[in-house]
Amino acid sequence: MRKAAIALLTILTVFFGATRLRAADSLQPINVSYQPTNYWALPFYLATEKNWWQEVGLNPTFSTFPAGAPQVAAAASGSWDVGSTGSVPAVLGAARYNILTIGISNDESATNVLMARTDKLAQYRKDASSIKGQQILLTASSTGEYAVVACLKKFGLDESAVQPVNLGQAQILSAFAGGTGNLAGLWAPYSYTLEDKSNAQVLCSGKDAGVVIPGALVVRAAYAKEHPDMVAKFLAVYEHAVRWEKAHPQEAQQALVAADKAGGQDITLDFARQEMTKRPIFDLAEQLKIMGGSSSDVDRWFHGIVGFMMDKGSIQTAPDPAAFITDEYMKLVDKDPKLRAFANSSN
């Protein structure tokens, strides 16, 4: 009897092991690029933790970057297929690397900010001209710099009136903590860390300055042409996570704290709440609404970013937003009953 039981157990183990292997083999590989510790990266963390990728037949690998400029540059070698990045690098990617914007990850206008040391805040607010000649620590060709330039324009200044110092976000934190500069351009969650650790406060945000700063869901155009079904599956997973976040805000806040910690950046639960309050996210129906039409909201938002990059000389030819922004793949999700149902589910 004992031998028979062992034999049966062996058969079952082999059977179920083979079944799992076949299931794994049936998943389609896809390389996803993003920047850890950004709120818009939370769907990737959730999808991995909750096995949502597998529900649409995807087996992702991940490429992570500290900022958008190196992220889009990596697309030239085909090292990633789809992902999310800031809108400024998305434009850079469109101009140089044939990258398409296929969705909006969030509206981060309120969380790309110009910050000042607390003891200088009143002075700068009372007399913005006192900013002239000051160093501003920022990350070049980023949404953070876009917000800084917009804020300077609000104060009647331009970037030539200050001294931009190009640093990565983590480097800005270190330099500021060491006493370098009185002003810094940051995005969340780095702005929260600066506020918490270095006695700094927000002087102006992109939203304060009247610009819309979206995050972009992106794909290499060549990959999209070859694998439109894979792109649609990727978007379905992202939109499912968005619906889940909206339906489970407290759990989502806790997940954001965990995701940022895994990415090397500690934030408090209060800062996680601020992220979800300040940064609108868009479900499938909302994506189709803001991306649709001959002159969509998204096209208008990106026209401002293209103008900023042309003024800086970051790009020599202005790409037409209508040429690199497309709702084609969101529509593929909407037309597929299974993908649409998954994207619209919050379970």
Secondary structure by P-SEA (a helix, b strand, c coil): caaaaaaaaaaaaaaaaaaaaaaaaabbbbbbbbbcccccaaaaaaaaaaccccccccbbbbbbbcccaaaaaacccccccbbbbcaaaaaaaaaccbbbbccccccccccccccccccaaaaaaaccccccccccccccccaaaaaaaaaaaaaccccccbbbbbbcaaaaaaaaaaccccbbbbccaaaaaaaacccccccccccccbbbbbbbbcccaaaaaacaaaaaaaaaaaaaaaaaaaacaaaaaaaaaaaaaaacccccaaaaaaaaaabbbbcaaaaaaaacccccaaaaaaaaaaaaaaaaccccccccccccccaaaaaaaaacaaaaaaaaccc
